[in-house]
Amino acid sequence: PLVLHRARRSLPMVFGLTPSLYVKAGSFIFGAYGVQMLLVPSNMMTDHFEAPATKYTDFWIRGQSVSIATVVYCMTKLPEDVAAKALLGLSAGIAVLYPFNAKFGYLSSLEVKYPMHYVPEALMLGLTVAGVLALK
């Protein structure tokens, strides 16, 4: 009964963005990354960095696809408000540790390849801002 009540509850909406829509969009974006990691792990290196892919980078990138798939699955099974909060944390954390760390070098010094590296920067910034708006 409590779950049904929560499902019927009117959720906040900013610019038409509901927590449910945010989770669907984020699941699609992260799902696409997960598929890339599984099928073409070398591209994750060569598209974004001025460095060659190796059997070692392919190994860990391909393995990370399982984590991504699990996160996407769980987000689709959680209550939408909980999933939206989790997705916001995931998006913000990944934004800080991956594309913006690569761009600004506050934890790592990397040779980033543009214009392709603008894609994860825009996606993670967009998902983070969308999460804040969806949860208002």
Backbone as a ProteinNet text record, in pm:
[ID]
protein_1_A
[PRIMARY]
PLVLHRARRSLPMVFGLTPSLYVKAGSFIFGAYGVQMLLVPSNMMTDHFEAPATKYTDFWIRGQSVSIATVVYCMTKLPEDVAAKALLGLSAGIAVLYPFNAKFGYLSSLEVKYPMHYVPEALMLGLTVAGVLALK
[TERTIARY]
81.1	0	85.1	192.2	279.1	343.5	387.3	450.1	351.2	227.6	127.2	99.1	95.3	73.5	187.6	311.2	426.2	424.5	379.8	377.6	275.6	167.7	63.6	93.1	187.4	220	268.7	225.1	268.9	413	500.1	640.7	670.1	772	807.9	849.3	829.6	865.9	920.8	1040	1100.4	1129	1081.3	1097.7	1048.9	946.3	892.4	977	1079.8	1172.8	1131.3	1082.2	1045	1159.8	1162.8	1264.2	1260.1	1140.8	1127.5	1192.1	1166.8	1225.2	1377.2	1423.4	1567.3	1634.7	1574.6	1631.3	1631.6	1526.1	1521.8	1631.5	1647.2	1750.1	1889.9	1912.4	2042.7	2073.8	1972.6	1991.8	2028.6	1967	2000.1	2144.9	2184.5	2320.3	2424	2404.5	2501	2496.9	2379.7	2369	2449.2	2442.3	2519.5	2669.4	2712.7	2853.8	2891.2	2804.6	2832.1	2847.1	2761.4	2770.4	2901.3	2938.4	3066.8	3182.3	3177.2	3284.8	3299.4	3187.6	3190.2	3238.5	3184.6	3208.7	3331.9	3359.7	3472.9	3553.6	3612.5	3682.8	3799.3	3865.1	3977.1	3932.9	3810.5	3760.4	3749.9	3724.9	3716	3849.9	3958.7	4091.2	4121.8	4113.3	4160	4070.1	3942.6	3853.3	3878.1	3923	3928.4	4068.4	4168.1	4303.2	4405.7	4510.4	4624.1	4715.6	4661.5	4736.5	4675.4	4757.9	4704.5	4630.5	4534.5	4470.6	4566	4559.8	4642.5	4553.1	4608.4	4530.8	4491.6	4567.8	4536.6	4421.5	4421.7	4309.1	4182.3	4194.4	4076.8	4021.3	4109	4068.4	3983.4	4032.5	3956.2	3835.1	3844	3727.5	3615.5	3648.8	3547.5	3484.9	3565.6	3514	3420.8	3447.8	3363.4	3223.2	3206.7	3073.9	2974.3	3021	2932.8	2881	2967	2924.7	2819.6	2843	2748	2613.3	2615.9	2490.8	2415.1	2486.8	2422.8	2360.1	2429.9	2376.7	2250.3	2254.1	2137.3	2020.1	2044	1937.1	1876.9	1961.9	1911.9	1832.1	1875.7	1802.8	1663.1	1646.3	1512.9	1422.5	1479.1	1400.7	1374.7	1450.1	1432.6	1314.3	1256.6	1157.1	1221.6	1145.3	1203.2	1275.3	1225.8	1294.7	1429.2	1438.6	1565.1	1661.2	1610.9	1694.5	1747.6	1665.3	1708.4	1819.6	1808.6	1915	2043.3	2031.4	2149.4	2213.8	2132.6	2184.3	2252.2	2197.7	2261.6	2399.1	2408.4	2538.6	2636.5	2588.2	2672.3	2721.4	2631.9	2667.3	2766.8	2740.9	2831.6	2968	2967.9	3094.6	3176	3110.6	3181	3228.9	3147.7	3189.3	3318.5	3325.8	3443.6	3565.7	3546.8	3660.7	3705.8	3617.5	3655.3	3669.6	3564.1	3590.1	3650.3	3606.6	3660.8	3797.7	3826.1	3961.3	4055.7	4012.4	4095.6	4117	4011.9	4019.9	4109.1	4087.1	4155.9	4278.6	4293.1	4412.9	4432.8	4326.6	4344.2	4380.9	4359.2	4403.5	4498	4488.3	4567.5	4610.8	4724.3	4770.8	4760.3	4659.8	4630.2	4626.6	4658.3	4648.5	4512.2	4417.1	4280.1	4265.5	4185.3	4164.1	4030.5	4039.7	3919.6	3900.6	3781.2	3657.2	3583.6	3628.8	3552.9	3534	3631.4	3618.2	3512.7	3464.3	3352.2	3225.9	3215.5	3095	3074.7	3170.9	3146.4	3136	3207.1	3195	3051.2	2995.9	2859	2757.1	2775.5	2679.1	2678	2793.9	2797.6	2753.9	2790.5	2741.3	2590.6	2543	2399	2322.3	2373	2305	2305.8	2413.4	2420.3	2320.8	2319	2223.9	2080.5	2055.4	1920.9	1876.4	1969.7	1935.6	1894	1965.5	1928.4	1788.4	1762.8	1631.9	1520.9	1548.2	1446.7	1408	1500.2	1473.8	1421.7	1403.4	1349.5	1203
-120.4	0	126.4	127.5	244.9	267.8	162.9	176.1	231.3	183.4	234.7	381.5	418.5	558.9	644.4	597.3	673.7	686	582.3	585.4	686.9	706.8	800.5	944.3	961.4	1094.5	1183.9	1307.7	1403	1443	1423.7	1456.2	1593.5	1660.4	1793	1787.8	1899.9	1903.5	2042.3	2046.9	2170.1	2150.9	2240.1	2229.6	2094.3	2038.5	1909.8	1790.4	1811.9	1704.6	1640.7	1519.5	1445.3	1353.6	1308.5	1210.2	1086.1	1042	924.6	946.8	1060.1	1091.7	1104.4	1166.4	1181.3	1044.5	952.9	819.5	745	759.7	694.7	749.7	879.9	941.5	900.6	906.3	867.9	721.5	636	493.1	467.7	542.1	528.9	571.5	684.6	736.3	642.2	602.3	511.5	373.8	330.3	203.6	205.2	316.4	329.2	323.9	389.7	381.6	237.1	168.9	31	-60.1	-42.4	-123.2	-94	33.9	69.9	5.3	10.1	-47.1	-196.9	-263.6	-407.3	-440.5	-371.2	-409.3	-344.6	-220	-149.2	-73.4	-145.8	-77.9	9.1	-29.7	51.5	192.3	204.4	336.9	431.2	378.7	464.2	534.5	470.4	531.4	621.7	564	635.9	752.1	747.3	859.6	979.7	955.6	1062.4	1105.1	1023.4	1054.1	1039.2	1115.9	1106.2	995.5	875.6	759.8	635.2	535.1	412.2	326.2	250.7	149.3	30.9	-38	-156.8	-272.1	-389.8	-503.1	-480.8	-401.4	-373.8	-274.3	-169.6	-75.7	-141.9	-223.2	-296.7	-387.8	-451.6	-542.8	-471.8	-361.8	-296.7	-221.5	-165.6	-96.3	-196.2	-310.8	-413.2	-462.6	-485.6	-530.3	-428.8	-301.7	-196.2	-197.1	-255.5	-261.1	-336.5	-433.7	-509.6	-419.2	-335.3	-240.8	-144.6	-94.6	-1.7	-70.2	-191.2	-264.6	-288.1	-320.2	-344.5	-217.3	-106.9	21.7	58.1	43.3	75.8	-14	-141.6	-234.2	-191.7	-165.7	-127.2	1.6	97.7	224.1	205.8	109.1	86.7	12.3	-45	-121.6	-44.8	60.7	141.7	237.2	282	390	510.4	579	683.3	794.1	832.2	938.3	889.9	765.4	708.4	691.4	639.4	620.8	754.3	859	990.7	1045.7	1028.4	1073.5	996.1	864.6	782.3	823.4	847.1	888	1024.2	1114.2	1244.8	1227.5	1145.1	1119.6	1054.7	958.1	890.2	988.8	1067.5	1163	1267	1323	1425.2	1364.4	1246	1180.3	1147.3	1094.5	1061.8	1190.2	1294.9	1422.3	1473.2	1466.9	1516.2	1427.4	1296.3	1205	1171.3	1180.6	1144.9	1266.4	1316.1	1415.6	1546.9	1596.1	1724.6	1710.7	1596.7	1569.6	1561	1493.1	1484.5	1623.1	1704.9	1838.9	1932.9	1937.4	2035.6	1980.4	1849.1	1788.6	1805.2	1813.4	1830.5	1701.9	1586	1458.6	1383.3	1410.3	1340.4	1439.1	1410.8	1492.5	1407.4	1437.8	1355.8	1440.7	1378.9	1445.3	1409.5	1501.6	1478.2	1516.1	1437.5	1458.5	1530.8	1651.4	1726.8	1725.1	1731.1	1769.5	1653.5	1530	1416.1	1421.8	1473.9	1474.5	1573.4	1660.1	1746.1	1663.8	1547.1	1464.1	1423	1357.1	1320.5	1442.4	1548.7	1670.3	1721.1	1731.7	1781.9	1685.1	1556.1	1458.3	1456.4	1454.2	1446.1	1577.4	1689.9	1818.1	1824.8	1786.6	1787.8	1696.6	1575.8	1483.2	1535.1	1599.5	1653.5	1768	1861	1973.2	1921.2	1827.7	1771	1701.6	1636.7	1570.5	1669.5	1779.6	1884	1937.8	1962.9	2015.5	1912.6	1787.2	1681.6	1660.2	1688.3	1664.7	1788.1	1899	2020.3	2003.7
0	0	0	78.9	83.2	-53.6	-119.8	-250.2	-351.7	-350.8	-444.2	-418	-291	-256.9	-309.2	-293.6	-340.6	-492.8	-561	-707.2	-758.6	-686.5	-729.1	-687.8	-599.4	-548.6	-661.6	-661.5	-762.5	-732.4	-829.8	-810.8	-868.9	-812	-861.6	-1008.5	-1079.3	-1219.2	-1251.8	-1308.7	-1355.5	-1503.6	-1587.6	-1732.8	-1786.1	-1724	-1768.1	-1730.2	-1650.3	-1613.9	-1482.3	-1488.5	-1368.5	-1329.3	-1204.9	-1166.1	-1255.5	-1292.2	-1377.8	-1514.7	-1577.1	-1707.5	-1696.9	-1590.7	-1566.1	-1556.9	-1482.9	-1468	-1602.1	-1679.2	-1811.3	-1902.2	-1904.7	-1989.6	-1943.2	-1813	-1759.6	-1781.8	-1768.4	-1792.6	-1939	-2029.2	-2171.2	-2197.1	-2142.1	-2164.4	-2105.4	-1978.9	-1917.8	-1983.7	-2026.1	-2097.3	-2226.9	-2299.5	-2423.7	-2395.6	-2288.1	-2249.1	-2214.5	-2142.7	-2104.7	-2224.9	-2324.4	-2447	-2519.8	-2528.2	-2589.6	-2514.1	-2382.1	-2301.9	-2327.8	-2343.7	-2368.9	-2510.3	-2609.6	-2748.8	-2813	-2778.5	-2840.4	-2734.1	-2639.3	-2530	-2576.7	-2684.4	-2733.6	-2771.7	-2824.1	-2862.9	-2744.4	-2626	-2508	-2482.4	-2520.6	-2507.7	-2626.9	-2745.4	-2864.1	-2905.1	-2868.5	-2899	-2809.1	-2687	-2587.4	-2544.4	-2574.4	-2526.4	-2637.6	-2626.4	-2718.2	-2667.5	-2658.9	-2611	-2673.6	-2697.2	-2758.7	-2655.9	-2704.2	-2620.4	-2610.2	-2499.2	-2480.5	-2436.6	-2430.2	-2380.5	-2234.9	-2161.7	-2021.2	-2007.3	-2088.9	-2082.3	-2133.8	-2240.4	-2289	-2180.2	-2105	-1998	-1892.9	-1838.3	-1730.7	-1782.5	-1902.3	-1957.8	-1985.6	-2046.2	-2074.4	-1943.3	-1842.5	-1712.2	-1647.9	-1668.5	-1611.5	-1671.4	-1789.2	-1851.9	-1764.3	-1688.6	-1599.5	-1487.4	-1433.6	-1328.9	-1382.2	-1501.6	-1563.3	-1585.1	-1637.6	-1662.5	-1532.3	-1426.7	-1296.7	-1241.9	-1253.2	-1206.9	-1284.3	-1415.7	-1498.2	-1459	-1443.2	-1402.5	-1268.5	-1170.6	-1037.5	-1042.3	-1122.3	-1129.9	-1185.2	-1273.2	-1328.3	-1230.2	-1124.9	-1027.1	-897.8	-873.6	-752.4	-767.9	-656.3	-666	-735.5	-817.9	-903.3	-827.5	-710.1	-636.4	-583.4	-540.7	-493	-610.5	-721.8	-840.7	-891.9	-889.8	-936.9	-847.9	-717.6	-625.7	-650.4	-670.2	-697.8	-830.2	-931.9	-1062.3	-1054.3	-976.3	-957.8	-894.4	-790.9	-727.6	-823.2	-899.5	-997.9	-1104	-1157.5	-1263.5	-1214.3	-1097.9	-1042.7	-1011	-951.5	-918.3	-1041.8	-1143	-1267.2	-1335.1	-1332.8	-1393.2	-1329.5	-1198	-1125.4	-1148.7	-1143.5	-1150.9	-1292.6	-1389.9	-1526.7	-1617.6	-1684.2	-1789.3	-1739.6	-1622.6	-1579	-1514.1	-1455.7	-1409.1	-1528.6	-1634.9	-1755.3	-1816.3	-1816.2	-1875.8	-1794.9	-1662.3	-1578.3	-1506.1	-1500.4	-1443.8	-1295.1	-1216.4	-1072.3	-1000.3	-1060.4	-1001.8	-1095.5	-1224.2	-1325.7	-1432.7	-1494.8	-1606.4	-1732.7	-1815.3	-1932.4	-2058.6	-2171.2	-2300.6	-2360.2	-2346.7	-2389.1	-2536.3	-2607.9	-2751	-2773	-2829.7	-2863.2	-3013.5	-3065.5	-2999.4	-2930.6	-2947.7	-2895.6	-2743.8	-2671.5	-2525.6	-2475.5	-2562.4	-2523.3	-2495.7	-2558.6	-2542.3	-2395.9	-2330.4	-2190.6	-2098.1	-2131.1	-2050.2	-2054.9	-2175.1	-2190.4	-2129.5	-2154	-2101.1	-1948.2	-1885.8	-1738.9	-1674.7	-1734.1	-1682.7	-1700.4	-1818.5	-1844.9	-1750.8	-1727.9	-1636.3	-1492.5	-1453.3	-1317.3	-1299.3	-1391.7	-1384.8	-1394.8	-1484.7	-1498.7	-1370.4	-1302.8	-1176.3	-1069.8	-1061.3	-964.5	-996.8	-1124.1	-1164.6	-1144.4	-1173.2	-1159.1	-1013.2	-922.6	-780.7	-707.3	-778	-713.4	-682.2
[MASK]
++++++++++++++++++++++++++++++++++++++++++++++++++++++++++++++++++++++++++++++++++++++++++++++++++++++++++++++++++++++++++++++++++++++++

